[in-house]
Amino acid sequence: MKRIGLVVKNDHLAIQKADELEIWLKSRDIDVFRNEMFFPKRSVSDFRTSHAPDDLFCVLVLGGDGTFLSAVRWIGDAPIPVLGVKFGEVGFLAEISEDNLFEAVNAIIRQDFTTSPRMRLLADILREDQVIASETVLNDLVINKGALARLASIKTLLDNHYLTTYRADGLIVATPTGSTAYSLAAGGPIVHPTVPGIILTPICPFTLTIRPLIIPDSVVITIVLEKEASDVLVTFDGQSGIEIHNNDTIRIQKSPYPVLMIKLPGQRYFDLVKSKLRWSGGRV
């Protein structure tokens, strides 16, 4: 192990802790590559060409879920393990709190950890049979109408077989990791990250019988906006977005490149869920 990456939220406490950690690591002859320049992109045309160095042993993310998602985009397709350290609001991507940071890094240096592959989705936006945008997401892809736009008519096919046309404010296509994000707030289920599925969660559907759906992760999803569509945006992990028009096609499938999340001894997914959602342990 020679080099560890640090991605740090623009927050005083996170930066202060990162400074301490960097000094601590360098005292142990471990090189540190630090990146604090993470801001959500407004448009896919703002694509940043910088990527994480290939020689990183792992990446530590000091921040909230937004910082973690930015770090994952920075890592790209490289098989670099990543660990989230909570410096933000309630989030599900940070595995540890700042109080346990140095203990966790000690375990990582000893290589006393495993990695859990988290599925990502690859989304292509096609206009007149040309790919105008291609993005990979860890949490979700969201089709959302503007505040003054009419209900969106979202024609959805699975492996080229017609499923339904969602008439709704929007549609969330989420991974199991993203099941605890926007999809959960919209009424979707919590899905364990190892379950091989993709979640379709409509946002405020016009037809009340339309419910969230879990489909196999082997399925290719094709989405087309029906009728005249305006002020409809597709966002990728809440980090970037692109406006789409009627007859644009969105093709979504499982990415061949998962995110390798560091799992330390004693960590259990449902302990994290119970803590974040404040579930009771017995009587209500």
C-alpha positions, -999 to 999 in steps of 0.1 A, spaced: 0 0 0 15 33 -11 -12 58 -19 -47 65 -5 -72 90 -20 -91 115 1 -123 132 -11 -133 159 13 -166 178 16 -163 216 16 -170 217 53 -148 231 81 -150 199 103 -145 176 74 -114 196 62 -100 197 97 -103 160 101 -88 154 67 -58 175 76 -53 153 107 -57 121 88 -33 133 60 -6 140 86 -13 107 103 -10 87 71 22 105 59 38 97 93 33 60 83 49 65 49 16 64 30 12 89 2 -21 109 1 -39 121 -30 -64 147 -19 -93 161 -39 -117 187 -24 -131 201 -57 -164 183 -60 -194 203 -70 -226 189 -86 -228 194 -124 -257 212 -137 -255 197 -172 -239 166 -187 -221 190 -210 -201 202 -179 -183 168 -179 -150 169 -160 -121 150 -176 -103 144 -143 -103 109 -129 -88 92 -99 -52 80 -103 -51 43 -111 -26 35 -84 -48 44 -54 -52 16 -29 -85 29 -18 -105 62 -15 -118 76 18 -147 100 15 -152 125 43 -187 140 37 -223 132 31 -240 111 4 -236 139 -22 -198 139 -17 -198 101 -19 -216 101 -52 -192 127 -65 -163 106 -54 -178 75 -72 -181 95 -104 -144 106 -100 -133 69 -95 -152 60 -126 -148 24 -138 -116 18 -119 -118 -11 -93 -107 12 -64 -124 3 -30 -141 33 -14 -153 40 22 -176 67 33 -171 87 65 -202 106 77 -199 144 77 -234 154 68 -271 148 73 -288 114 75 -273 93 47 -269 56 39 -236 56 19 -213 64 48 -204 32 66 -187 48 96 -188 80 117 -158 104 122 -154 90 157 -143 56 142 -122 71 114 -86 63 126 -96 28 139 -112 21 104 -81 33 86 -59 12 108 -79 -18 98 -76 -8 61 -38 -5 64 -37 -40 79 -60 -50 50 -85 -63 75 -115 -56 53 -136 -70 25 -153 -53 -4 -190 -54 -13 -198 -48 -50 -226 -24 -54 -244 -25 -88 -245 7 -109 -268 15 -138 -256 27 -173 -280 51 -189 -278 63 -226 -300 91 -239 -307 87 -276 -320 114 -299 -327 105 -336 -307 73 -330 -277 92 -318 -264 89 -282 -263 125 -268 -255 115 -232 -242 85 -214 -240 84 -176 -234 58 -149 -253 60 -116 -249 44 -82 -282 55 -67 -308 64 -93 -318 80 -125 -348 103 -122 -372 116 -149 -389 147 -135 -413 172 -149 -410 209 -141 -433 227 -116 -456 240 -143 -454 211 -168 -483 187 -173 -482 151 -162 -455 132 -180 -465 102 -201 -435 78 -197 -438 48 -220 -417 20 -205 -405 -13 -221 -386 -42 -205 -364 -61 -230 -384 -44 -258 -417 -57 -244 -442 -30 -234 -448 -27 -197 -469 4 -191 -471 41 -197 -466 60 -164 -487 91 -162 -470 108 -133 -449 137 -121 -419 115 -129 -402 81 -126 -373 69 -105 -351 40 -117 -330 30 -88 -304 4 -78 -307 -15 -45 -282 10 -31 -304 38 -42 -335 22 -27 -329 42 5 -326 75 -13 -353 93 -34 -371 61 -42 -378 55 -5 -392 90 -1 -415 84 -30 -429 52 -15 -405 26 -29 -392 -5 -10 -359 -9 8 -339 -35 -11 -307 -51 3 -277 -41 -19 -270 -78 -28 -304 -84 -43 -300 -84 -81 -328 -61 -90 -338 -27 -103 -365 -6 -88 -391 14 -108 -408 40 -86 -434 64 -101 -436 99 -86 -472 109 -77 -488 86 -104 -522 97 -117 -534 61 -115 -534 49 -79 -531 12 -89 -496 19 -103 -471 8 -76 -433 5 -73 -419 -25 -91 -387 -46 -87 -374 -62 -119 -344 -84 -125 -311 -66 -130 -306 -85 -163 -334 -65 -180 -328 -36 -204 -352 -8 -197 -363 15 -226 -382 47 -218 -398 71 -243 -418 102 -236 -451 101 -253 -471 131 -265 -457 166 -266 -432 169 -237 -416 200 -224 -397 210 -192 -388 174 -185 -354 167 -170 -334 135 -165 -310 137 -135 -282 112 -127 -275 106 -90 -286 142 -84 -252 152 -98 -260 162 -134 -290 165 -157 -302 169 -192 -335 181 -206 -353 156 -228 -380 159 -254 -408 137 -267 -395 108 -288 -361 109 -270 -352 74 -258 -336 65 -225 -319 31 -224 -310 18 -190 -291 -14 -181 -268 -28 -155 -233 -15 -157 -205 -40 -159 -185 -19 -134 -198 -20 -98 -186 2 -70 -164 -17 -45 -175 -5 -11 -152 -13 18 -168 -34 45 -151 -36 79 -155 -64 104 -187 -61 124 -206 -40 99 -241 -51 91 -264 -35 65 -296 -37 85 -279 -22 116 -272 8 95 -308 9 82 -322 6 117 -300 34 130 -307 58 101 -344 52 101 -346 50 139 -365 18 140 -375 6 175 -360 -25 189 -391 -38 206 -423 -21 218 -435 9 198 
